[in-house]
Amino acid sequence: MKNSQKLTITEGIESVWHYHFSNEKTPTIALCGAQTMRTLLPISSWGHVDSHINQKYCKLCQRLKELGAIS
């Protein structure tokens, strides 16, 4: 992935509160390939789990981001 791509947090369509990273230009597909939809979450909220909601964050998207995508 090119470092010039801007990432956004998206939510998987298969499960509520299961978050992914997507390219801002293609928010309906996550870095890991999952189908997603837009959210209003800032990148800085990645990994924050609220005890009563119990959000999940895609480990594969996290790894792919670490390997070359930028936020």
N, C-alpha and C positions, 0 to 999 in steps of 0.2 A: 504494500500500500504506500502511496506517495505521502510524504510528510506534509504536503500542501493541503491535504484534505482535512476539513474541519469536522470534528465528531460531535454528536449529540446523543443524549440518553433517550432511548425509545423503550416502549413496553411491548413485550411479546403478546401476540394475539391468542396464544394458547393458554395463558394463565395470567390472572390478575396479579399485579405487583411483581412481575418477573421482568427485570430490566436488562437491557442490552445496550451496546454502543452501535450506532449507525453513522454512516456518512451523512452530513447535513443535507446533501443533494439527493440522497436516496433513503429517506427515513422509513421506508416500508420493508427494508431488508437489513438485518443486522450484520455486523462483521462476521459472525459465525454462520450466517445463512438463514437464520430464523426469520419468519415473517413478523413484522412489527408495526406499531403505530406511533405517532408523535406523542410526546409528553412535554410538559413545561418545566421539567426538572433541570436545574443547572448541573453542569459537569461536576461541580464541587460537591454535589450530594451523593455521588457514586459511593456505594459501600455502606451508607448510613442505614441502619436497620432500626425501625421504630418497633418496640416490643409488642404493641397491640396490632400492628399490621403485618409484621414479619416479612418484609420485602426480601426478594431473592435477586442476586446479581449474577449474570452469566460469567462463569469462570473462563470460558473460551474467548468471549469478547474481551475480557480483561487481558488475557494473554496475547491476543492478536494486537490489541492497542499497545501493549508493552513492546511488541516486536516491530513497531514501525509507524503506527498511526499517532497523530497528535491531537490534543484537545484544544 
